[in-house]
Amino acid sequence: MPHLALYTFGVLKSPLADPAPLTREFYDSGEAVYRKISRHSGYLARAEAADGDRGMLFEADWGAWGEFAVPTWYGEGQTVETTALAATLSLWTDLRPAFDAVYTGLHRKALNRRYDWFERTGHPNHVIWWVSDGVIPTWQDGLHQSFAPEGTPTRIKGIGPKSDQAR
């Protein structure tokens, strides 16, 4: 049976390494949200860096989840000191449990505060796709191909792997 991959992405108002109260508050609340979501019915797994360093996304070892990748429109830093984003990649049994986890409980409370922590970019903040049973989605998979409403592949300028920028 296929599983649902969910990649979420948000540009923070300040780098994760910033010691400001709002940055600390976001990071600290994220730990509790992750714990709660990981116990949610339908949750299977999420990408976690092997070293688990705060702000270490681009150089982290993500194992089977692949090399970390972000939308081409992300223009902030990529070092531990300058990374200003929050990204998750998770695997679910179906859309309903993922939706319920995102829009209820602690995560819903965090969503209510999102504009305290995140920029309004005008870009999508998540992508969802199906993977075959036993397949671990990668960060790159989420940025690989856009689809029109009828399901046909389409291109959207500024969204996709960085290699697409050169085309």
Secondary structure as GFF3:
##gff-version 3
##sequence-region A 1 167
A	DSSP	beta_strand	3	11	.	.	.	ID=ss1
A	DSSP	alpha_helix	21	38	.	.	.	ID=ss2
A	DSSP	beta_strand	43	46	.	.	.	ID=ss3
A	DSSP	three_ten_helix	63	65	.	.	.	ID=ss4
A	DSSP	beta_strand	85	92	.	.	.	ID=ss5
A	DSSP	alpha_helix	95	102	.	.	.	ID=ss6
A	DSSP	alpha_helix	105	112	.	.	.	ID=ss7
A	DSSP	alpha_helix	114	117	.	.	.	ID=ss8
A	DSSP	beta_strand	126	131	.	.	.	ID=ss9
A	DSSP	three_ten_helix	140	143	.	.	.	ID=ss10
A	DSSP	beta_strand	146	147	.	.	.	ID=ss11
A	DSSP	beta_strand	153	154	.	.	.	ID=ss12
A	DSSP	three_ten_helix	162	166	.	.	.	ID=ss13
###
